[in-house]
Each structure stands twice: as C-alpha cells, then as structure tokens.
Amino acid sequence: MVEGAMSHMAVSRPAIVPGEIAVQGVSKSYGALHLRKEVVHDCSFTIERAKLTVMVGPSGCGKSTLTRLLAGFEQPTRGKILLDGAPIAGPNRDRLVLFQETALFPWMTTWENILYGPRARGELTRESIAFAEFLLAKVGLHDFRDKYPGQLSGGMQRRAELARAMVNNPKVMILDEPFRGLDAMTRELMWEYYARLYEENRRTNFFVTTDIDEAVFLADRMLVMCNSPTQVRAVIEVDLPRPRKFADLVENDRANDIKKQALSILHAEAMRSFSRGSKAAADFVEAYLKRASHQ
C-alpha cells in the first residue's frame, strides 16, 4: 500500500524549473551620509542554473546582506540583481530562504508547517498534498508528521524546513548557514542528506557558509569572499564527482587542493583585515590556525 501511494505521489511531483541569478555591480550601504557604512562593494557573480553555488567567507564579511538582497528583502544601493534576466524587486516564492535560525511555526505540527505555503496561497490541491506527502517521506519525517517543532531534534527541524521550502517548488533555494547551530556529527550527516536532495532534483541552490569543509563538500562552484565591504575574491570550480560522501573526501587529493586554495585566499584577506583591527578577522585567523595544525 505504501509503495503504491509513493509511486502515485512521485507522478504528482511538479516539474523543476531551475533559475539563474546574475548579480551585477552590486553595492550596499547603511546609515546616514556622514556615518554611512558600505557592507557590499561592487560585487558581481552568477548563480548558475541547476548548480550548487557556495559562498564562503569569514563571519561578518557581508554574506548575509547579500542573502537578503538575493531574496529581495532589501534593495542594492547600486547595481542590479536579475533572476532569469528580470530584475528582483522583492520577495517571491521563486526564491525561498532557509536562515540560520529555525523559522518553523512552533504552534504547527510538522505536516502543517510543510503545507503552510500552499495553504496560505489558497493552492491546497490534491496534487500539492501528494507532493507534500512525498517530501515528508523524502526527508524522513513521516513518523513525526504530528510532532511540533519543540519535539524535534535540530536536524529534524532543518529537514522539515527543507521540505517546507521545496513544496513551493522555487526556481532558486537560498540557504544562509542553515546547519550552523548543529553539533558536528549531525552537521556532517545533514551535509550528506542535503547533497543527496540536490543531486536528485538539480534545483539551483545558493548556500552560504563560514565552514570551508562544508563549502568543499557541497559546492559545484565556490565563491570566496573578502572581508567587509565584501566582494568576490575568487571563483573556484569544485570538480569533484557526485554523489559525495564526507568520509570519501577527507583523503581526496583534489578536495584537499581546493580546500588549501580557498583557505590561502581567506587567510590573506583575514590578515589584511586583522591589521585594521577587525574582530571577525581575528576569529577567523584563530580558526584557520587550529585547522592548519591538524592537517
């Protein structure tokens, strides 16, 4: 019975139409004129269609500001951001964001949270319900459908949020350090889980992180950012075969070469900012030195 239902639900899945985002000469400043602070400076890059693009950089460099700009929550001070050639004017279901903190509604069950988007739009059809059932099983939460967020582990909450975003079938998924608060073991399991979901559907994904291991494991393309005001310091093609398992990458020579290349750029940027008294850069240098001592 379950197999037959799952087969029917698989047929009900909507077609994935991956989008492409072009960031062109974008700058973003905050504050009054005499106290104005530029957080993003003349930044240009492309989030390529059907690829997993990872942006990596030190905490506080401006990555989350770029995330808000891509989502349409804020507008650039200068430059433009295009989705499939059309300007991004505000938030839209074609771009959905997973933030660092959980955004699940605590008064709703897992199932109610996943169905929130279709219900809010008045699109609670038999097809959307079947797709939600498929996603509930896909993220391994079928037995937790009636549980509330407070009854779920951190990893389960993240999986529920992935399903809640995917049920809306966005053109681009934007993830801002979604696994940051998880313990090390759960975080690595979530990397593999999320990578499998991406490899199955090939939706356009933009993933932000401060963790170089996370970036190398997940990325098709890596954008290495400089410190605030941020812009792209380097673009690295991560030409590692998929599917990937974290254990397989630990001793992979190409993965280690990519990691060293990215770390050397980030280290240089952090040292440059550290010389100007940046606390974020000091934290990054300390983390870098700890990683280097274990290699």
Buried (B, 14 or more C-beta within 10 A) or exposed (E): EEEEEBEEBEEBBEEBBBBBBBBBEBBBBEEEEEEEEBBBBBBEBBBBBBBBBBBBBBBBBBBBBBBBBBBBEBBBBEBEBBBBEEEBEEEEEBBBBBBBEBBBEEEBBBBBBBBBBBBEEEEBEEBBBBBBBBBBBBBEBEEBBEBBBEEBEBBBBBBBBBBBBBBBBBBBBBBBBBBBBBEEEBBBBBBBBBBBBBEEBEBBBBBBBBBBBBBBBBBBBBBBBBBBBBBBBBEBEBEBEEEBEBEEBEEBEEBBEBBBBBBEBBBEBBBEBBEEEBEBBBBBBEBBEEEEEEE
